[in-house]
């Protein structure tokens, strides 16, 4: 099973002071050693992680690079392709499935990577429940 981690999930793993990080870290620790599960995230978020952690959280840049490197050892980065942009644009302009263009590109990237689950704590994204054959789930199940 391929699971795509949204940016907010990765930030929770990198910064345990976030309000949702406890649930995220618990979920990840319970699932990370399951050999039937593969984990992915958008490598295009690496610059965002670095910026948030060094500029907003004032973390040491070397520590941040080390933490991101460790994340990439366990969670495979998948980079956006032009086709993700094209399909997201179609959804955004014509299908009106969802009104967040950036999220649509990431969802398309997850589909291209053949993921079946998209893990997120983004309440707006979770309202979709599914996107094509991709199931959107939170880290904390009600």
Short mmCIF file of the C-alpha atoms (twelve columns), coordinates in Angstrom:
data_MODEL
# 
_entry.id   MODEL 
# 
loop_
_atom_site.group_PDB 
_atom_site.id 
_atom_site.type_symbol 
_atom_site.label_atom_id 
_atom_site.label_alt_id 
_atom_site.label_comp_id 
_atom_site.label_asym_id 
_atom_site.label_seq_id 
_atom_site.Cartn_x 
_atom_site.Cartn_y 
_atom_site.Cartn_z 
_atom_site.pdbx_PDB_model_num 
ATOM 1   C CA . UNK A 1   0.000   0.000  0.000   1 
ATOM 2   C CA . UNK A 2   1.366   3.376  -1.008  1 
ATOM 3   C CA . UNK A 3   0.636   6.301  1.318   1 
ATOM 4   C CA . UNK A 4   1.278   9.914  0.355   1 
ATOM 5   C CA . UNK A 5   1.968   12.272 3.275   1 
ATOM 6   C CA . UNK A 6   0.713   15.834 2.897   1 
ATOM 7   C CA . UNK A 7   3.016   18.737 3.790   1 
ATOM 8   C CA . UNK A 8   1.274   19.241 7.141   1 
ATOM 9   C CA . UNK A 9   2.013   15.637 8.087   1 
ATOM 10  C CA . UNK A 10  5.700   16.010 7.233   1 
ATOM 11  C CA . UNK A 11  5.885   19.273 9.180   1 
ATOM 12  C CA . UNK A 12  4.350   17.504 12.177  1 
ATOM 13  C CA . UNK A 13  7.123   14.904 11.953  1 
ATOM 14  C CA . UNK A 14  9.796   17.599 11.652  1 
ATOM 15  C CA . UNK A 15  8.382   19.978 14.291  1 
ATOM 16  C CA . UNK A 16  6.810   18.299 17.298  1 
ATOM 17  C CA . UNK A 17  5.616   21.625 18.746  1 
ATOM 18  C CA . UNK A 18  2.754   21.760 16.237  1 
ATOM 19  C CA . UNK A 19  -0.727  21.101 17.646  1 
ATOM 20  C CA . UNK A 20  -1.354  18.046 15.453  1 
ATOM 21  C CA . UNK A 21  2.131   16.558 15.751  1 
ATOM 22  C CA . UNK A 22  1.356   14.228 18.649  1 
ATOM 23  C CA . UNK A 23  -1.322  12.366 16.667  1 
ATOM 24  C CA . UNK A 24  0.826   12.394 13.536  1 
ATOM 25  C CA . UNK A 25  3.942   11.051 15.248  1 
ATOM 26  C CA . UNK A 26  1.881   8.361  16.984  1 
ATOM 27  C CA . UNK A 27  0.283   7.339  13.668  1 
ATOM 28  C CA . UNK A 28  3.640   7.266  11.896  1 
ATOM 29  C CA . UNK A 29  5.368   5.245  14.637  1 
ATOM 30  C CA . UNK A 30  2.534   2.693  14.542  1 
ATOM 31  C CA . UNK A 31  2.787   2.328  10.746  1 
ATOM 32  C CA . UNK A 32  6.368   3.001  9.656   1 
ATOM 33  C CA . UNK A 33  7.686   -0.531 10.135  1 
ATOM 34  C CA . UNK A 34  4.831   -2.209 8.272   1 
ATOM 35  C CA . UNK A 35  6.596   -3.666 5.222   1 
ATOM 36  C CA . UNK A 36  3.315   -3.614 3.270   1 
ATOM 37  C CA . UNK A 37  3.276   0.191  3.449   1 
ATOM 38  C CA . UNK A 38  5.403   2.598  1.431   1 
ATOM 39  C CA . UNK A 39  5.492   6.295  2.278   1 
ATOM 40  C CA . UNK A 40  5.845   9.256  -0.099  1 
ATOM 41  C CA . UNK A 41  5.706   13.039 0.091   1 
ATOM 42  C CA . UNK A 42  6.128   15.894 -2.350  1 
ATOM 43  C CA . UNK A 43  9.823   16.691 -2.583  1 
ATOM 44  C CA . UNK A 44  8.758   20.104 -3.832  1 
ATOM 45  C CA . UNK A 45  7.894   20.916 -0.202  1 
ATOM 46  C CA . UNK A 46  11.499  20.603 0.973   1 
ATOM 47  C CA . UNK A 47  12.176  24.312 0.430   1 
ATOM 48  C CA . UNK A 48  8.981   25.154 2.327   1 
ATOM 49  C CA . UNK A 49  10.011  22.909 5.234   1 
ATOM 50  C CA . UNK A 50  13.434  24.541 5.333   1 
ATOM 51  C CA . UNK A 51  11.956  28.051 5.243   1 
ATOM 52  C CA . UNK A 52  9.333   27.430 7.929   1 
ATOM 53  C CA . UNK A 53  11.727  25.696 10.285  1 
ATOM 54  C CA . UNK A 54  14.649  28.116 9.913   1 
ATOM 55  C CA . UNK A 55  12.836  31.413 9.432   1 
ATOM 56  C CA . UNK A 56  9.601   30.992 11.367  1 
ATOM 57  C CA . UNK A 57  10.708  28.515 14.044  1 
ATOM 58  C CA . UNK A 58  14.317  29.815 14.153  1 
ATOM 59  C CA . UNK A 59  15.758  26.283 14.077  1 
ATOM 60  C CA . UNK A 60  19.432  25.767 13.311  1 
ATOM 61  C CA . UNK A 61  19.819  25.414 9.501   1 
ATOM 62  C CA . UNK A 62  22.213  22.440 9.826   1 
ATOM 63  C CA . UNK A 63  19.768  20.654 12.132  1 
ATOM 64  C CA . UNK A 64  16.919  21.314 9.695   1 
ATOM 65  C CA . UNK A 65  18.885  19.919 6.757   1 
ATOM 66  C CA . UNK A 66  19.746  16.847 8.845   1 
ATOM 67  C CA . UNK A 67  16.084  16.372 9.843   1 
ATOM 68  C CA . UNK A 68  14.878  16.704 6.233   1 
ATOM 69  C CA . UNK A 69  17.591  14.258 5.152   1 
ATOM 70  C CA . UNK A 70  16.373  11.754 7.750   1 
ATOM 71  C CA . UNK A 71  12.781  12.236 6.562   1 
ATOM 72  C CA . UNK A 72  13.883  11.502 2.988   1 
ATOM 73  C CA . UNK A 73  15.531  8.275  4.192   1 
ATOM 74  C CA . UNK A 74  12.180  6.969  5.411   1 
ATOM 75  C CA . UNK A 75  9.691   8.743  3.155   1 
ATOM 76  C CA . UNK A 76  10.378  8.859  -0.573  1 
ATOM 77  C CA . UNK A 77  10.188  12.318 -2.132  1 
ATOM 78  C CA . UNK A 78  8.121   12.512 -5.312  1 
ATOM 79  C CA . UNK A 79  8.553   15.630 -7.417  1 
ATOM 80  C CA . UNK A 80  5.832   17.393 -9.370  1 
ATOM 81  C CA . UNK A 81  5.643   16.680 -13.085 1 
ATOM 82  C CA . UNK A 82  4.172   18.894 -15.759 1 
ATOM 83  C CA . UNK A 83  1.328   16.415 -16.148 1 
ATOM 84  C CA . UNK A 84  0.343   17.092 -12.519 1 
ATOM 85  C CA . UNK A 85  -0.035  20.771 -13.404 1 
ATOM 86  C CA . UNK A 86  -2.079  19.984 -16.541 1 
ATOM 87  C CA . UNK A 87  -4.482  17.642 -14.726 1 
ATOM 88  C CA . UNK A 88  -4.818  19.981 -11.731 1 
ATOM 89  C CA . UNK A 89  -5.537  22.887 -14.081 1 
ATOM 90  C CA . UNK A 90  -8.292  20.865 -15.753 1 
ATOM 91  C CA . UNK A 91  -9.836  19.999 -12.378 1 
ATOM 92  C CA . UNK A 92  -9.513  23.566 -11.136 1 
ATOM 93  C CA . UNK A 93  -10.864 25.358 -14.225 1 
ATOM 94  C CA . UNK A 94  -13.369 22.888 -15.623 1 
ATOM 95  C CA . UNK A 95  -14.405 20.206 -13.166 1 
ATOM 96  C CA . UNK A 96  -14.528 22.435 -10.062 1 
ATOM 97  C CA . UNK A 97  -13.829 19.381 -7.896  1 
ATOM 98  C CA . UNK A 98  -11.838 21.436 -5.407  1 
ATOM 99  C CA . UNK A 99  -10.858 25.091 -5.246  1 
ATOM 100 C CA . UNK A 100 -7.254  24.834 -3.987  1 
ATOM 101 C CA . UNK A 101 -4.988  24.618 -7.022  1 
ATOM 102 C CA . UNK A 102 -1.822  23.785 -5.057  1 
ATOM 103 C CA . UNK A 103 -3.570  20.879 -3.306  1 
ATOM 104 C CA . UNK A 104 -4.911  19.649 -6.644  1 
ATOM 105 C CA . UNK A 105 -1.363  19.471 -8.019  1 
ATOM 106 C CA . UNK A 106 -0.196  17.475 -4.992  1 
ATOM 107 C CA . UNK A 107 -3.202  15.140 -5.271  1 
ATOM 108 C CA . UNK A 108 -2.362  14.564 -8.942  1 
ATOM 109 C CA . UNK A 109 1.222   13.804 -7.957  1 
ATOM 110 C CA . UNK A 110 -0.024  11.241 -5.424  1 
ATOM 111 C CA . UNK A 111 -2.205  9.611  -8.092  1 
ATOM 112 C CA . UNK A 112 0.684   9.526  -10.570 1 
ATOM 113 C CA . UNK A 113 2.753   7.800  -7.884  1 
ATOM 114 C CA . UNK A 114 0.004   5.165  -7.603  1 
ATOM 115 C CA . UNK A 115 -0.747  5.950  -3.974  1 
ATOM 116 C CA . UNK A 116 -4.035  4.699  -2.579  1 
ATOM 117 C CA . UNK A 117 -4.078  6.847  0.570   1 
ATOM 118 C CA . UNK A 118 -3.402  10.549 1.026   1 
ATOM 119 C CA . UNK A 119 -2.745  11.304 4.690   1 
ATOM 120 C CA . UNK A 120 -3.545  14.867 5.753   1 
ATOM 121 C CA . UNK A 121 -4.817  16.894 8.678   1 
ATOM 122 C CA . UNK A 122 -6.109  19.631 6.365   1 
ATOM 123 C CA . UNK A 123 -9.807  19.872 7.269   1 
ATOM 124 C CA . UNK A 124 -10.753 21.357 3.907   1 
ATOM 125 C CA . UNK A 125 -9.014  18.566 1.999   1 
ATOM 126 C CA . UNK A 126 -10.563 15.924 4.229   1 
ATOM 127 C CA . UNK A 127 -14.042 17.073 3.194   1 
ATOM 128 C CA . UNK A 128 -13.319 15.471 -0.199  1 
ATOM 129 C CA . UNK A 129 -12.972 12.012 1.423   1 
ATOM 130 C CA . UNK A 130 -11.778 10.679 -1.952  1 
ATOM 131 C CA . UNK A 131 -10.135 12.127 -5.016  1 
ATOM 132 C CA . UNK A 132 -10.549 9.791  -7.970  1 
ATOM 133 C CA . UNK A 133 -9.287  6.477  -6.484  1 
ATOM 134 C CA . UNK A 134 -7.273  8.167  -3.703  1 
ATOM 135 C CA . UNK A 135 -8.665  7.933  -0.167  1 
ATOM 136 C CA . UNK A 136 -8.034  11.034 1.990   1 
ATOM 137 C CA . UNK A 137 -7.534  10.203 5.661   1 
ATOM 138 C CA . UNK A 138 -6.526  12.054 8.844   1 
ATOM 139 C CA . UNK A 139 -3.912  10.760 11.292  1 
ATOM 140 C CA . UNK A 140 -6.475  10.660 14.078  1 
ATOM 141 C CA . UNK A 141 -9.497  8.530  13.351  1 
ATOM 142 C CA . UNK A 142 -12.671 9.631  15.158  1 
# 
